[in-house]
Amino acid sequence: MHSARDSYTAGNYTRTIQILHDSNEIQTSSRKTRIEAYKLMAFSYCVIGRITLCRAEFEKVLQLDPHFELSTAEKGHPIWGPAFDAARRHLASS
């Protein structure tokens, strides 16, 4: 998880996704770690313009924690704020 955070911080979003996607440990990690990983993947997908995949990762977060909320700053982001809201609406309508 540490290398994925470093990659994200460095602006290498495609690498972040690759690290997290290829990680075998995410599925066996704590709920908190899985939420962090899915959120980081969502942000990365949003930044590279893969909005459908971004929403799918946010849905994974919300399936683990239906009460999860983005921080105030994150909610205001023009890309992932709306993607998160769309994921919440999609799950609510399912």
Summary of the structure (lengths in Angstrom):
residues: 94
radius of gyration: 12.4
end to end distance: 30.7
largest distance: 36.5
contacts: 265
relative contact order: 0.13
helix: 74%
strand: 0%
